[in-house]
């Protein structure tokens, strides 16, 4: 689902159950402004395969920033 951005403030509520078995599997929510400015909040497998982690992947003025929450 997609919608055009009409505000600087958004609120989202969701619930999911997800147990990835490979690092390439992700499930989450993305907010896209343009190719240089977007945010993707998602669950994925930890790099050491020890479980699931929450990641916030962001592009800000074309710079990619990856935040990991264990």
C-alpha positions, 0 to 999 in steps of 0.5 A: 500500500502506498500514499503520497506524503501530505505531512511531516508527521505520521503515526503507524501501528502494526503487529506481525510475527516473523521468524526469518531463516536467512539474512535476506528475509525481511518484513517491515514498513517503509516510508519513501520520499524519493530515491535519496530520502527514505526509511525502512524499519524491518525485522531480519535475521541477526548477522551471527544467526542468533535470532531476529533483530530490528533494523532501521535502514535510512537514506538521508540526502543520499547517505545510507545509514543502518541502525541495528537494535538487538 
